[in-house]
Amino acid sequence: MHMPESIDATAELLAQQNYVADRQLATAAFLALKLGRPLFLEGEPGTGKTEIAKVLAAGLGAELIRLQCYEGLDINAAAYEWNYARQMLEIRIAEATHESRQDLSEDLFSERFLVERALLRALLPHSKPPVLLIDELDRTDEPFEAYLLEVLSDFQITIPEWRTVRAERPPIVVITSNRTREIHDAVKRRCIYHWVDYPSAAREFEIVRRKAPEAKEALSRQIVAFVQSLRTMDLYKLPGVSETIEWTRALLALDAVVLEPETVNNTLGVLLKYQDDIARVQGSEAARLIEQVRQVVATSP
C-alpha cells in the first residue's frame, strides 16, 4: 500500500475520490496515516465524517471494515462471539461417537467455531491493512469505550477461551462522533483529533460541483447560498453537506434551472428533517431567502 508522503498528497488522494478537504483535515489525515494513529472525527451529522473513511479506503485500495455503533453494543457484536449452535451440534455428535471429553473441550474453542466481528476482522492478516471505521462512537455506552482501549492501545484483542489476537500490521482506524455525549479522554488521547465543521460557501460549491456535476453553475451557486443561509437560522437540525447534495439531485430530477418559491417549498423535506423547521422556512421566509440568494449570486464574481 502506497501511503501519501505529504499533506498535499493526502489532499490529492481525497480529491481523486471527489472529497474536497480543507488544509486542516488533510493535515490530520496525513498525520494519522504517517504516525499510525487513529483519526478521531467529531462534528455535526451530515458533515462528511463517515465519507472520509470510505474515500481513504477507496484511495488506498484497502478493505473498509465498518462497525456501526449503537446503544448497548457489546463485545459479541463488535469483536467476536462463539458459534454456540454449531458447538452444541458438535457436542451431540461427539456424544454419539463416544469422543473423549478432553479432545472435545480442546476443539470447541478453536478458530472454526469463532465468529469474527468487525474489530477482530480488522486485526487479522490482510494483504493490505484495512480501514476500520468505528462510526458514531458516541452512541455506545462507556463500558464499550473501556474495552476499545485495548484495541487502540496495542491493536490486539484477548479471547480468554482461545488466545490473544494481535495485528501484524495495524489497521487504519477512523472514529466518528456526533457529540451527543463526550467521549472519554483516554480514547481521544490515542487519536489525532479533528472537528469537521460545515464547509465554507466556496468549498461547499466545489463539493456540489463534484457530486452533482450535471447541475448548472447558476443553480449550484443558488443552492449553496440558500443552504448557507439556512445554517444561520435557529433551526432544530441544520442541513448538512449530505442534504445539500441530495437536494441538488432532487431539484435536478424536477428539471429545476434556478430556485423558485414553489419548488423550494415542495422539496424542503429533502433539506430539513423536522416539521417545525419546515414550517418555519416555508412560505414567506423561503421567498425572502430566495430573493436574498439571487442578489448574492448576481453580485458574486
N, C-alpha and C positions, 0 to 999 in steps of 0.2 A: 504494500500500500504506500503510495507516494503522498506524504503529508505536505501541506503548503509550508514554504520556508520563510514566509514573511506575512505581515498584516495585509499588504496589497494582494498577495497571492490568495490569502484566505477570503478576502472580499471578492476576488475574481471567481474563486471556486463557488461561492454562494450565488454570485451574479449569473454564472453559467446555468444554474438551476432556477433562474428567474426570481431569486431572493435578493431584494435591494436592502443591503445592510448599511447602517451608518458606521463611522470610523470606530466608535467605542465598542459596538457589538463585534465588529470584525477583529478588533484587538482582543476582546475577551475570548472569542472563539479560537483565535490563534494561540493565545497563552494556554488555554485548556488543552489543545492538541499538543503543543510543544512540551508542556510540563506534565502531561498525563494526569491532569486533574479534572474532576467532574465540572461541567459547566452548569451553574445554577441560574436559571432564568425566572425572574419574578415580574409580574405585571398584570394589567387588566386582561380579562378574557378577550380573545379575538385580535391580539396584537402580534401574532405570528410566532409565539414561543415554540409550540409543537412543531411548526413548519421547519424551524431551524434544524431540529434533529433529522427530519426527513430529507432535507436538502444536503446535509452533511453526509448522510448515508449514501444518497444517490451520487453526490460529487466524488466521494471516496471509493465508490464501488463496493460498499460494505453492506452486510445484512442489518436491517433495522429490527431490533427486538423491543417491543413496546410493552411496558407494564402500566396499564391504566389503573390509577389509584381510586379508591373509594372507601367510605367509612366501613370499618370492620375488616379491612384487608388483613390477612394473616399470612404466616409462613407457607401454609399449604397452597394458597392461591398464588403467592408471589414467588416462591423459591422452589419448593418441591413437595411431593407427597408420595406415599406408597400406594400401589395399586392393590387395595385390600381385597377386592373381589377376586382378582387373579390369585392373590396369596391364599385365600380361603379355598379356591378350587385346587390349588397345588397341595394344600394340606389334606383334602379329601382323597386326592389321587394317591398321595403318599401313604395314607392310612389303608387304602385298598390294596396297595402293592407291598405293604409292610416295610416301607423305607425307614431307616433309622432316624430317630428324632434329632440326633446331632447333625447329620447331613442335611436334614430338612431345615433346621434353625439357621444353619450357616448359609443356606441358599436363599431363604425367604427374603433376607435383607441384602440383596445383591442388585446390580445395575439393571437387570432385566425386569425387576419389579418397580423400578424407580420412575415416577412421572416427573419429567423436567418442566418446571415453570420458567418464567422469563428471567429471573435473577440467576438461577442455576445455569440455564442455557447460555447466558451471556458469558459465563466463566469457563465453559467447556471449550476444547480446542476448535478453532476455525482457521480456514485458510487466510482470512484477514480478520483483524479484531473487529467485532461488530459494534454498531452504535446502539447502546442501551438507553432507551427513553423511559424515564420514570416520570410519568405525566400526572400533573395535579397532585403533588405530594401533600399539599395542604388538606386534602380530603381525608387522609388517613388519620389514625389515632397515634398518639405519642409512643406507645409501645412498639409500633412498627418502625418508627424512626430509630429507636434504640437498636432494633435488630439490623437496620440498614447500615449502621455504623461499621459493623464488621465487614460488610461488603465493600464499603467505600474506603475503609482504612487499609485493608490487606487484600482486597479483591479475592476473598475466599468465603466459603460457606461451610460450616461444620454440620455434618449429618451424623448425629450420635450413633445410629444403628449401623452406619457404614464407614464413612471416612470424611476427611476434610478435603473439599474440592477447591483448589487454588488455580487461578488463571495463569497460564503460561505467558500470555500476552493480554494485559488488562483491556477490557472494552473501553470504547469512547462513551462516556456517560453524560447524558443531558437530563437535568432535572428541571421540571417546571412547577410553578406555583402561582395561583391566582390571588394569593394572600388573603384567603378567607380566615386564616389564622396564622400566627407566627410559627415558622419552622425553627427548631432548636438550634442554638448557636453551634453545637457540636457537629451538626451536619453541615452548616454553612462554612465552618472553618476549613473543611476539607475540599471546598469548591472554589472555583473562580466565579464571582457573583456579577450579575448584570441585570439592571432594571430595564425591561423592554417597555418603552413608552409608546404612546400614539405617535405616528410619524408626522413630520412637518408636511405642509401642503406640497412642497416640491418633491419630497420623497414618496408621498402617497400617490401623486400624479404618475411618477415613474413606475410605481407598483401596478397601478391600474393599466398603464400602457403595456406592461409586460404580461399581465394576467388576462387582459381583455383587449388584445391588440386590434380587434375589429372595430372597436369604438372610435368614432371620430374625435379628433383632438378637442374640439369645442365642447362636445358632450362630456368627455373625460374631465376637462377642467371645471365644468359646472358641477359635476357630481362631487368632485373632491372639495370644491369650495362649499357646497351645501353640507356635506358631512362634517367638514371642519367647523362650520357654523353651529351645527347641532352639538358638537362637543363643548361648546362654550355655554350651553344651556344647562340648567339644573334638572337633568333627567335622571330617572331611577337607574337606567342602564344605557351608557353611551355606546354608540355603534363602534365596533372595532374595524380593523382593516378587512377582515373576512367578510363583514357585512357590506363594506364599500364595494368589494369585488362582486359579491352576489347581487347587489343592487344594480351594478353596471350591467351584468349579464341579463338581469330581469328586464331592464329598460331596453336592451338590445333585442330581446325576444319580443318586445312590444313595438319594435321598429321606431323607437324614440330617436330623434335627432338632437333635440335640446330639451331642457327641463320645462315641462308645462304643469300648471297647478293641478289639473285633473289627474294626470298620470302620476304625479308625485303623491297626491292624496290616496290614490288607489294602490300604491306599492309601498307605503310606509311600513307595512308589516314585514317587509324584507329587511329593512334597516333597524326597526325598533321592535322589541320583543315583549313590551308591556303595554297594555291598553291605555293606562294613564299617560304614558309618554306619547303614544299615537294621538290620543285626544288633545293633548296639549299642542302638538305641532300641526295637526290637520287644520285645513281651512285658512283663515286669515294669516296665521303665523307662517304656514307653508308659503303662501303667496308673498309675504314680506321677505322671507328668506330667498325665494327665487329671484325676486327683483334685486335684492342686495347682491346675490351671486352674479347676476347678469352684469351689474355695474362693475363688480370686482374683476370679472373675466374680461370685460370690454376694455378696461384700463390697464390690464396686466400686459407686460411686454411679450 
